[in-house]
Amino acid sequence: MEEDAEGMDRLDMDGDFVGGRFGRDGEFYYEARRERAPQTRDDALYGVFADGDSDFDSEEDEASRRRRRRKRRRDEAEPDLTRPVQFVSKGVTDPQKPDEPEEEQRPGLGQAASSSRTAAVASEEEDQEEGYIDLPTGFGQRIAEGARARREEKERQEESAKRRRKAQSAGFEPGKPAPAPGSLESNAKVAKMMAMMGYKRGEGLGKNAQGITAPVETTLRPKNAGLGSVEGFKEPKAFTPKEKLPPPPPPPPAKKEKQRWSKKASVRKDQVMTKNELLARRAEQEHDEQPAFVQKVIDMRGPQARVLTDLKGLSAEHEMEANDVPMPELQYNVRLLVEETEADIVRLDGQLRREQEKVASLVQEKEKVAKQEALQKHQLQVMEAIAGVLEQVRVDDTTGLLTLGGLLKTFQELKLRYEEEFKMCSVAWVACRFAHPLLIRVFQGWQPLQNPSFGLEVMSSWKDLLQGDQPYDFSDATESMAPYAQLVSEVILPAVRISGTNSWEARDPEPMLRFLESWERLLPPIVLHSILEHVIMPKLTAAVDSWDPRREKVPIHVWVHPWLPTLGQRIDTLCHSIRYKLSSVLHVWQAHDSSAYAVLSPWKGVFDTASWEDLILRYIVPKLQMALQEFQINPASQKFDQFNWVMIWASAVPVHHMVHMLEVDFFSKWQQVLYHWLCSPNPDFNEIMNWYKGWRGLFPPELLANERIRMLLTSGLEMMNQAAEGLELVQPGARENVGFLRATEKRQFDAAQQASHRAVPGAAMSDMSFKDSIQEYAVDQGLLFMPRVGKFYKGMPVYEFGTVSVCIDSAKRLLYAQLQEGAERWSSVSLTQLLEMNRMARPR
C-alpha cells in the first residue's frame, strides 16, 4: 500500500500541525500550524510528474527556505505599525496541564518579545548581505521604499550636521559653504597649524609672501603631438617667481554671535505696526494684485486644516529648518498668532465697513421715505382741494345753478393749478359727466348741414381742456376713447347722423362737404370714421346703384369725385359698380358720339391701370378702328370727321394702342395718297408741303411725342424730298417685301418650269406660288400658318397666320387680315403690318 501511495498527498492531519495531540475530552491541541510547501511553477505545470520526491523537507529548495526564514524572523521581530492589522490564533489551552507556565503554553507575547530582537538582528544582517527586501504585496513594497528613503534622508542630515560641526571647530563660519575636498581648508589640523605660523588665506607662502597662490595648471596636449609645437594649440605660460596675483580682499571681521533667547541678550525693539498701517498695506496689496479670480488652497498637513488664498509662507517651517533658524517651532507659533491677529483685524474692519455702509444706506432710505412722505402729504392736500372743487360743482349741479361757461372756467383753473393731478386722476372724465347734459341742451334742434358753423367756439374750448388727458390707457380697443372723443360722439355725431340720413342727397355733396370742412379740426378720427362709414358711404353706394348713364344728364364724376380726397381707399368699392354701369352702355356706343369721352375720360386717373386699359380695348378701340377704316383721304375734298373722332380719344386711349391703330388704318392710306400725288405729272410741291403741315398740325402733342409717329411722318417728308430732287420713289411697303418678292419670283420661275412639263394652267401655278411664299415667310418668323376649316371670306379660304386670320387674293396678289376676332372687318395689310398685329395680339 505504501508503494502504491508514493507520490500522492496524504489526507490526514499528521503533517499539518506542530505538537498536535488529542486531550482526554477529545479536543485536538497543537502548538503551531505547519506551513504547507508553496506551489512552484514546475508543480503547476507538471503536477505529480515533477522531479524530486514529495517529502516536505527535501522538496523545497534553498531559496524557498531562506525566504520563509526571513519572513518568519520578520514576523517575529518588532511589528511594523504601517502594515495592516492581522490577527493570529493563539491556540487552545490544555486543561490537563494546569501547572505549565503561560509562556510555555502559548507562543504569545512573552516568547515573541524575547525572540523578536534576535530574529530582527539576524533578518537585518541577512538582508544586508543579500540586498533583498521581500514584502507580500505592491503596497508593502511602496511602504518599504518610503521607509528606506526616510532612513537615507536621516543619514544625509546626520552627515551634513557632522560636517557642519567639524567646520565650526576648524574656525569656518557657518553661513559659508564647506571647503572643497582636498583643499587646505578641508584639513582642520593643518589649517590651524599654518595659521599659527603666520599664513594668511589668499596670500603666497614665504617670509615675503612670494609663493604662488594658485596651483600649477595642467593643460592636456593634443593626441600624438609629442613635445613639438602644434598649430592651433596655445602653450601655457611658464611660471615666474615674480608673477604674483593681487592678494584677495581681507575677510570682514567676524562678528561675535549674539546670545539669542537668553536673559542676557540685548533687547531689540522691533517695529510695531498699527491697525491703520496694516489695513493700508492690505489695501495697497489688493489694489496692486487685483486677481481675476481667487483660488483657495486647503492645507491639511497640520493638526488643523488651513484655507490659503496664496502660496506665500506655505513652506516657512521647512525653510527655517534649512536655514538653521533657532527655535523654528516657537517662531512658527508666534507667526501663526500674528497672522490670526491680522486676520481678526481685517475681519473686524470688514464688519465695521459693512455696518457703516448699512448705516449710510439706512440714512438714504430715511431721506427717501421722508421725501415720499412730504410728496404724499402734498398730494393729499391737492386731492382734498380737488375734491372740494368737485363737491362744489356737484352742489351747483344739484341746485340748478351750474352753467356751461362756469363749469368750463372752473375746470380750466383746476387744470392750470394741478396739471399733473388733473391727468393722473382723470378729472377730464368728471368734467365730461357734468358737461354732457349742458351741451345736449345747447345743440338741441341743431341742423349741421344748414348751419355747420354753430357751436364751433364752444367745442373748441372743450377740446383744449379735454384733448389728450387719458395718459394711462394703452389699449387698442375702439371702446376706449378719450374724454373729448366720447363727448363729441354723444353730442355732435347723433345730429350729423340724423341730418345725413334724412335730408342729405348724395348727388348734392356740397352741404356735407361744408360741414366736414368746418369741423375738420374738431372731429376726432374715430368720429370722422364713423360719419364716413355709416352716413356718407351708404348714401353714395345707393346713388351709384341707381345711376343710369342713358337718362342721367349730370355725369357721375361731378358728385363722386369731390369725395376722392376724403374717402381714400373706400372709393374702390364704388369704382367696381361704376365700371359695370359704363360697360353696359358702351357696347352700343358709336365713334361719332363724343358724350362718351366726357363721361369716361375723368375716370382714367381713378380706375387702376389694368381696369382702365381693359375697358378701353374692349369698347373704345374697335369703334375707333372702324372709323379710321371708313375714313377716306382726298386732298381735293378732304373731310376730317372720322379723324377728329379718333383724335378726341388721344389722351384717353393708351399711347401704344393709339399708335398701332394709326399705323395700320391711317398712315398706310396716307402714304399711298402722298406717293401717287408725288408721282403725278408736274406736282405742286408748295401745295403738297402745306397739305403735309396741315396733317401734322392735327396730331395732339401726346402723339407727336411718340417716336413711331414721328418716324411715319418723317417717311412722308423723305418721299417729298426725293421727288423734289428728281429721284425715283419707292412705293410705301415695298422695302419690307424685297426679300419676299425675290423669293416669290424664284418660286414662280420654278413653278413655270414644272408647269411646262405637266401642262398645268398658269393661273394655278401663280396661286400656289403666292400662298407658298407667305407660308414660308411665316415659318421663317416662327409663326403658325394653317387653313381654318370651314371659314371663307368672299369665297376665298381663310388661313391662320399666327394669331391673325388672313385670306389670300391670288388674282390681285393682295393679303387681307381680319382686324378683330368675331367682327367681319377685313383690311389689306403688308407683311410688316401683319407681324405687328401678331406682336400686339400676344398676351403680356
SULWOWO-V675102 format. One record per pair of residues at least 24 apart in sequence whose C-alpha atoms are under 7 Angstrom apart, sorted by sequence separation. I is the first residue (numbers start at 1). GAP is how many residues later the second one is. D is the distance in Angstrom with one decimal. If there is no record, write none. Layout:
I & GAP & D
I & GAP & D
//
This chain:
744 & 25 & 6.8
744 & 26 & 6.7
744 & 29 & 5.9
743 & 30 & 7.0
404 & 31 & 6.7
212 & 32 & 6.7
575 & 32 & 6.9
587 & 32 & 5.9
591 & 32 & 5.7
506 & 33 & 5.8
541 & 33 & 6.6
586 & 33 & 6.0
590 & 33 & 6.5
591 & 33 & 6.1
404 & 34 & 6.1
501 & 34 & 6.4
506 & 34 & 5.6
544 & 34 & 6.9
804 & 34 & 6.5
500 & 35 & 6.1
803 & 35 & 6.0
76 & 36 & 5.9
591 & 36 & 6.8
625 & 36 & 6.4
629 & 36 & 5.7
802 & 36 & 6.5
506 & 37 & 6.3
616 & 37 & 6.5
628 & 37 & 5.7
633 & 37 & 6.7
78 & 38 & 6.1
428 & 38 & 5.8
489 & 38 & 6.2
497 & 38 & 6.2
628 & 38 & 6.3
76 & 39 & 7.0
77 & 39 & 3.8
485 & 39 & 5.8
76 & 40 & 4.9
77 & 40 & 5.9
625 & 40 & 6.9
770 & 40 & 6.8
7 & 41 & 6.6
428 & 41 & 6.6
77 & 42 & 5.8
76 & 43 & 6.6
77 & 43 & 4.8
767 & 43 & 5.3
203 & 44 & 5.8
426 & 44 & 6.7
555 & 44 & 6.0
74 & 45 & 6.9
202 & 45 & 6.2
557 & 45 & 7.0
671 & 45 & 6.5
678 & 45 & 6.5
73 & 46 & 4.7
74 & 46 & 6.1
202 & 46 & 5.8
423 & 46 & 5.6
7 & 47 & 5.9
73 & 47 & 6.1
423 & 47 & 6.8
448 & 47 & 7.0
423 & 48 & 7.0
448 & 48 & 6.1
604 & 48 & 7.0
74 & 49 & 6.6
73 & 50 & 6.1
449 & 50 & 6.9
509 & 50 & 6.2
659 & 50 & 6.8
432 & 51 & 6.6
436 & 51 & 6.8
440 & 51 & 6.1
508 & 51 & 6.6
601 & 51 & 5.9
439 & 52 & 6.9
447 & 52 & 6.8
507 & 52 & 5.4
70 & 53 & 5.7
412 & 53 & 6.7
592 & 53 & 6.0
429 & 54 & 5.8
591 & 54 & 6.3
428 & 55 & 6.4
432 & 55 & 6.6
675 & 56 & 6.6
672 & 60 & 6.6
671 & 61 & 6.5
449 & 62 & 5.4
460 & 62 & 6.7
29 & 63 & 6.3
449 & 63 & 6.1
452 & 63 & 5.0
29 & 65 & 7.0
453 & 65 & 6.5
449 & 66 & 6.1
452 & 66 & 6.6
279 & 67 & 7.0
448 & 67 & 6.7
736 & 96 & 6.7
733 & 97 & 6.7
664 & 169 & 6.6
//
